[in-house]
Amino acid sequence: MKKEEEKNIHPLHCAIGTHLEIEFRGLAEIKVVRDPACGGSQHIPLFLTEDKSRDNRLCQVDFMILKNNKIKIIIEIEESNIKPTQILGKLFASTIAKYYIHQKENFMSDDVCFIQVLDTKVLKEKSKKIKQWENIEEETKKVLKKLDYPIKTYKIFYGKLNDEKLLDDVSLYIKKELEK
């Protein structure tokens, strides 16, 4: 699928990817990686071991920021499937992953932040989804504190395409995480 077709299918992915690429471009020690849905040119596979094989590949994420060649930020964007199993499934697969391998392998940082951006365009008026997402975020933070895995920080953002506040909030949060 061509990059233009990906943009049409995933407009929120592309808006966030483009915004963050511009926001963090040119920063020393920072590398931004975007998958095609986010306007990038490569897939972002996470692996259980340094062996780049299908039996060790756990998932592909939407967006990643490397700091000093280590995975520091992982972003997953959900535009349509916003069920708890989808949200938690990608988080858990990323939590037990240890490597991102493209042209060379990159290890997880000791303190990785996993961010999920959930699209609210499909929500009906008076939906309970936002409260559900807040509950998921709080419980997930408690669980991550008890685990001995690199993902230590978890944050859910939600909003719609063209929501400048959403983009600014995600950027600000990432800046704080990169300062750690």
NORSUL-V689548 format. One record per run of one state. SS is the DSSP state (~ for helix, > for strand, _ for the rest). FROM is the first residue (numbers start at 1). TO is the last residue. Records with the same first field share a line. If there is no record, write none. Layout:
SS=FROM-TO  FROM-TO
This chain:
_=1-2  10-10  25-29  35-35  39-43  48-56  62-62  68-69  79-83  97-98  102-104  120-128  147-150  160-163  180-180
~=3-9  11-24  36-38  84-96  129-146  164-179
>=30-34  44-47  57-61  63-67  70-78  99-101  105-119  151-159
